[in-house]
Amino acid sequence: MKKTTIGIVGYGNLGKGVEVGLKHSVDLELVGIFTRRQPDQLETSSPVYHIDKLVDFKDTIDVLILCGGSQKDIPTQAPKMAELFNTVDTYDNHNEIPTHFEKLDKVARNNNTTAVLSTGWDPGLFSLNRLFAEAILPKGNTYTFWGPGLSQGHSDAVRRVEGVKHAVQYTVPKQEQVDAVKNKKSLDYNKQDAHKRVVFLVLDENADEKKVRESISTMPDYFYGYETEITIIDQATFDRDHTGMPHGGTVMRQGKTTDENTAVYQFGLDLDSNPEFTAAVTIAYARAAGKLAKEKQYGAKTVFDIAPSYLSPKDPKELRKELL
């Protein structure tokens, strides 16, 4: 079996998760990790190269997995890298996904590459389950509850605020709203009112605390409009209490099968490690990207566009026998 070759761009929490996850995939092979840092600064046994060397691997790597942040890295990296490589990213700014898709689609079609975007679990698996739920129960309402858990994208956005040394952001659903949906009660839902954002951060020396708080609470697409609780802590407290990365959440739909009967569709996740699970989903879509590229299905693709069988290393006959 010829393995699909993979390159990792970025070596933060997600990149490390992809590196580990690839070891569980017999049909995928890691060619190297590409970083903006000096390669010898990375503590890993995998091959590491400076990102400037990436172009030299154009004919060696089948799929690049982009592991940078959604706020600044992916919007610029993904279109540029899709000129030369098939790519997969985890872009998670929901409001900007249509624009990100259009940019990638144009580049990928012009260069005969496949660019899979916004993989992970939300966007990603949760998006798929919202689609399934609405298609199956067309008369009803869909509710998404995130957390309790650490958001990588939001934490990254906080860390980029001037004056912030270290930071994490936890998303916490309001339990009374979750219980109402489960109990088939009507609910006036919007995601801002259904969740609270809780931030713990360590300030840089001489940072302007008031300015930092304002920059976070007014950040569009991430915090503006949400109940946001910001707590300043010291480094020792951060290291003791906030280095784990749990997360999870639930997609739920209340739908009517008749005027009298209600069905509740529910899909949930409970994750010890958000980046490791996100990486696992992204790896599956990297496999799919490799298959699509071989079939010359070029352009941008989302999780809605990719058949589930493309995610598996098993062939269709095995899937029908074992899983259907």
DAPE-V153173 format. One record per residue. RES is the residue in one letter. PHI is phi in whole degrees, 0 to 359 (* if undefined). OMEGA is omega in whole degrees, -180 to 180 (* if undefined). Layout:
res=(RES	RES)
phi=(PHI	PHI)
omega=(OMEGA	OMEGA)
This chain:
res=(M	K	K	T	T	I	G	I	V	G	Y	G	N	L	G	K	G	V	E	V	G	L	K	H	S	V	D	L	E	L	V	G	I	F	T	R	R	Q	P	D	Q	L	E	T	S	S	P	V	Y	H	I	D	K	L	V	D	F	K	D	T	I	D	V	L	I	L	C	G	G	S	Q	K	D	I	P	T	Q	A	P	K	M	A	E	L	F	N	T	V	D	T	Y	D	N	H	N	E	I	P	T	H	F	E	K	L	D	K	V	A	R	N	N	N	T	T	A	V	L	S	T	G	W	D	P	G	L	F	S	L	N	R	L	F	A	E	A	I	L	P	K	G	N	T	Y	T	F	W	G	P	G	L	S	Q	G	H	S	D	A	V	R	R	V	E	G	V	K	H	A	V	Q	Y	T	V	P	K	Q	E	Q	V	D	A	V	K	N	K	K	S	L	D	Y	N	K	Q	D	A	H	K	R	V	V	F	L	V	L	D	E	N	A	D	E	K	K	V	R	E	S	I	S	T	M	P	D	Y	F	Y	G	Y	E	T	E	I	T	I	I	D	Q	A	T	F	D	R	D	H	T	G	M	P	H	G	G	T	V	M	R	Q	G	K	T	T	D	E	N	T	A	V	Y	Q	F	G	L	D	L	D	S	N	P	E	F	T	A	A	V	T	I	A	Y	A	R	A	A	G	K	L	A	K	E	K	Q	Y	G	A	K	T	V	F	D	I	A	P	S	Y	L	S	P	K	D	P	K	E	L	R	K	E	L	L)
phi=(*	281	280	279	268	236	242	252	252	101	226	271	299	292	300	294	296	294	304	292	296	298	292	267	248	289	261	240	225	280	273	179	253	242	224	277	281	290	306	285	277	273	268	201	269	282	297	232	224	290	298	296	273	301	300	291	255	305	263	253	260	280	218	263	257	269	247	278	279	281	287	232	282	298	303	265	290	300	298	295	284	290	292	242	230	285	228	225	228	238	304	235	276	307	294	258	301	303	292	299	299	299	297	293	298	297	295	294	293	290	242	55	235	245	235	264	240	57	270	122	246	201	291	135	298	296	299	301	287	296	296	304	298	289	292	281	239	295	259	168	224	254	231	241	241	258	95	289	173	273	264	293	296	290	296	298	296	293	297	275	288	301	100	263	269	220	199	224	231	255	261	235	286	274	300	296	283	300	297	298	294	301	271	64	266	290	216	273	251	217	294	294	284	274	222	238	255	242	245	241	215	251	274	294	298	71	291	271	300	300	293	298	300	294	298	287	294	257	293	294	74	243	233	300	95	257	293	237	248	245	238	272	230	269	297	296	294	300	295	281	247	225	256	281	226	284	193	163	158	214	257	227	225	269	223	266	270	219	297	267	251	245	243	245	268	219	228	224	227	226	245	289	226	303	295	292	289	303	299	298	295	296	298	299	284	294	301	297	299	297	293	298	296	296	274	62	270	274	109	281	225	247	298	289	264	247	296	305	297	290	280	262	284	279	278	304	296	297	296	296	286	265	243	279)
omega=(177	-177	172	-176	-172	169	178	177	-177	-175	169	-178	-180	179	177	177	178	179	180	-177	-180	180	179	-175	-175	-176	-178	-178	179	176	-179	176	-177	-170	173	177	172	-174	-178	177	-178	179	-178	176	179	176	-179	-180	173	-175	177	-180	-173	-178	-180	-176	-177	-177	-177	-175	177	-177	172	173	-176	-172	177	-179	-178	-175	-175	-173	-172	-179	179	-177	-171	179	-179	-177	177	174	-174	-171	163	-173	171	177	-180	-178	-171	173	-170	-176	-176	-179	178	178	178	178	-176	179	-179	-177	179	-179	-176	179	179	-175	178	175	177	-177	179	-173	172	174	-174	-180	167	3	-178	-177	178	179	178	-177	171	178	179	-175	-179	178	-177	-179	-174	177	-177	-179	180	180	175	177	-180	175	4	179	-176	177	180	-177	-180	177	178	-180	179	-178	-180	177	180	179	-180	179	177	-180	169	176	178	173	-175	177	177	-168	-179	178	176	-179	180	179	180	-177	174	176	177	-174	173	-167	157	-170	179	-178	-176	-176	171	177	-176	-176	170	-177	173	-179	168	175	179	178	177	-174	-179	-180	178	-180	-179	-180	-180	-173	-180	-177	-179	178	-177	-174	-177	-180	180	167	-175	179	-176	-180	177	-180	177	-175	-178	178	178	-178	-178	-167	-167	178	174	-176	178	173	180	-180	-174	166	-179	173	170	-179	179	171	166	178	-177	-170	179	174	175	176	-176	174	-176	178	175	-166	171	-178	177	-177	-180	178	176	178	-179	177	-178	177	179	179	172	175	179	180	178	179	-180	-180	178	178	-179	174	-173	179	178	179	171	179	178	-172	-170	179	-178	-177	180	-179	-172	173	-179	179	-176	180	177	-179	179	-178	-170	-171	-176	*)
